[in-house]
């Protein structure tokens, strides 16, 4: 008995005719700045998220994504259900996961994090208890990343899928994550400068788990603020002190691991300020 409609698929010349045979495409994401096109597909009574490259430069990213999912498993990371190839490149199949991406950049539109009614604004307006549960999920997922010997690359709010009904944080699109440490061979890594560590902009720099600690520190800072200008901190002074240490400009001055960051964050949360 098949577990999903793609189970016997290993290669097809083109993706869209296959999707038409298997079910109904109910959503298409083709304005992405990632060079990928994705589809929401209803097939065999279930919904699926199907992602493929629409530009050649996106193929290495999808290859990395398959390696990420082979190495890392966590309940808060959307799992890869299947992969196959077309004449263009890889196709990744995920179970459709309910929720809204906290930031959704496209080729035609950027911005909007602070707009009333946006997913990020609604997330920030939640009670602190709910936000802290989501942040705990974010941190714990990256403990699995650390344990697998990987480092975060291109971690930002576009990877954060939040279900407001279930009050659940999931992570998706971790396609740029890679084994670490490694040396940066280009002029910069992909990502949002709001989340990136200084070394991610310097050719020849070492990218290691302390870079991930910086990325997570920035995520904590931005998600626990009421606005985009970082002037409306909602957490405790102790939590802010942990973030300052996590995001120290020099890697050697940061908390040394995700595990250490989690320990410090939990201890800060136990303080009343």
N, C-alpha and C positions, 0 to 999 in steps of 0.2 A: 504493500500500500504506500502510495506516495505521501511524503510529508509536506511537500510544497509543489507548486506547478512547474517549477524550473528544474526539478530534481534530475531529469534525464538530459538536460541541455548542457552541452560542453562547448559547442561553437555553432554560430549562425552567421551568415554573411552580413545581415543587417538586423538591428534590434527592433525597430518599430513594427515590421510585419509579424515578428514573433509575439510581441505584446498584443497585437490585434487578434492573433489566433488564441492566445491564452485567456484573454479577458477584456476588460474595459479600462482604458486610461481615463481616470477622473481628474487628474491634475498634471500639468506639465510645467517644469521649472527650466526655462531656456534663456533666461536673462542673467545668468550667474556670471560673476567676474572670475570664477575659478576655471573656466574653460570646460566645464562639465554641463551636461543636460541630464535632468532627472525626471522621473515619472512616478506618479501615484497610480498603481494598478490594482483593480479589483479582479481577483481570479480565485477560483475554487472556494468562493465564499469568504476570502480573506483579502485584506489590503496589504500591499507591498510597496516599498520604496525602491526604485530601480535607478541606478546611477551609472552613467557612461561618459566617455570623453567626447566632447564636440570639437575639440581642437587638439592637435598632436602634443602640445606642451602639457596637457592634462594627463597623459598616459602614465608617466612616471609616478605621479601622485596617487593614481589608483593602484598601481603596483605596490607602492608603499603601504597603502591602506590594507591590502590583503595581508601583508607581512605583520602589520600592527594587530590585526584581528587574530592571526595565528598565534601571536605571542602574548596577547593581553586579553583577559576576560574579567569583567566586573559587572555586577547587576545594574550599575548606573551608566554603563557604556552600551549603546545600541549595538547588538551583536550582528555579525555578518551571517546571513542564512545560506548564501550560495554565491558562486562566481562562475562566469564563463567568458568566452571571448566572441567578438565580432571581427570583421575584417579591419575595423578601425582600432580596436583595443579591448581592454577588459570591461566587463559589466559586473557590477556589484549589486546584490539583491539583499535587502534588509526587510525585516517585518516593519510594517507601518507603525510608527510610535506616536501616540497622541501627544499634543502639546504645541507650543509655539517657540520658534527660535527667538532668543532675546534680541538679536540684531540680524537683519537680513539684507546684506549688501547685494546690489545687482549692478550690472553695467550702466543702467540708465538712472539709478537713484542711490544716493548714499545719505547718511544722516538719519535723523528721526528718532534717536535714542530717547531724547527728552520730550518728544511730542506727547501731549496728553492722549492717553489711550493706546500708546505704543506698548508692545510687550515689556520692554525694559521699564518704562514708567510704571506700569501696573505691577511688575515684580517688586520694584523699589517701594511701592506704596503698601506692601503687605506688612502684617505684624512682624516684629523682629524675630519672634520664635520660628516663623515659617521660613524666613530668609536664612536664619542660622542652620536650619535643617538642610536647606538646599546647598549651603556652603560646605556643610559636613560631607554631603554626597560628592561634591566637587573634589574635596581634598582626599577623601578615601579612594575615589577612583584613581587618583594620581599616585596613591601608595601602590596600587597594582601596577601602574606604569613604571614606577621606580623599581619594584620587585622584579619586573621583567627585563630590567636593564635598558629601558627606553627613556628618552627625554621628550618633553613637550616642544613642539614647533607649531607655530600658528594657532596657539590657544587664544581664543578671544570669545566675546559673547555670541558670535555666530556659531560656535560649537555647542552652545548651551540651549537645550530643548526643555522648556518648562511647561508642565501640565498644571494649569491653574485649578482645574477641578480636583485632580488627585493630589495637588501640592507636591509634585515630584519633579526633581531635576534629573535629566538624562544628558549624556554627552554624545555628540555625533560628529561626523566629518573630521575625525582625527587623522586625516590622510597624510599630513606632513610629519607626524611623529616618527622618530627613527631611533635606532640603537645609539647609545652614547657611552662615554663621551666621544665627540668628533670635532674635527677642526673645520671651521667655516671656510669654504673654498671660494665663495662668491663675495660680493660687496655687502650683502645683507641676506638675512633669512626672510622667507615670506611671513607676513603677519601684520597685525595692527600695532602701530607704534605706541598706542596707549597701554599695551600689555607687554611690550618687548623690553628685554634687558639690554644694557648698553653694548655688551659683547656681540649681540646679534646684528650689529651694524658694522662690525670690524672684521675685514678679511684676515684670516689666519688666527682668529681668536678661538679659544677652547669653549665649546658648548657642552655643558655637563648638567648634572642634576641641580646644581645651584642656579642654573639658568631657569629651570623649571620652577624652583622655589620663588624666583623673582616674578615669573609669569603668574603664579598662583597668588603671590602677595598683591599684585596689581588687580587681579580678579576680586580678591577680598575687599580691596579698597574701593573699587568702583561699584561693586554690588551692594555694599553696605552704606552707600551714600544716597541721599534723597534726590540728588541731581547730577548733572554731567560736569559741573564745574569743580567738584570735589571740595565744596564749601559747606556741605550739610551732612557731616558724619553722624551716623546713627548708632555706631557701635560704642564700646567702652574705651576709655583711655588705654587700658591694658591691651586691648585688641589692636589699637592703632600703633602701640609700641612694637608689637609683634610684626606688623606690616612694615614699619620703618626698618626693622632689622632684616626682614625677608627681601626688601627691595633696596638694600644698600648698593651703591654704584659699583663697588669692588666686590667680586664674587667671594673673596676670602673673608669678607666681613658679614656675609649672610648666614642664616641658618644653613647647616651643611646638607640637609636632606629633607625630603618630603615628610618622612617620619618625624624628624625634629620639629618641623613646622607644625604638624598636627599636634604634637605634644604641647608646644608653646601656645598654640591657638586654644586648645582645650583648657589649659591652665588659665589663660587670660579670660576665657568665658566664664570660669568659675568665680572670677572676681567681680565685685559689684561696681567697680570704677573708682 
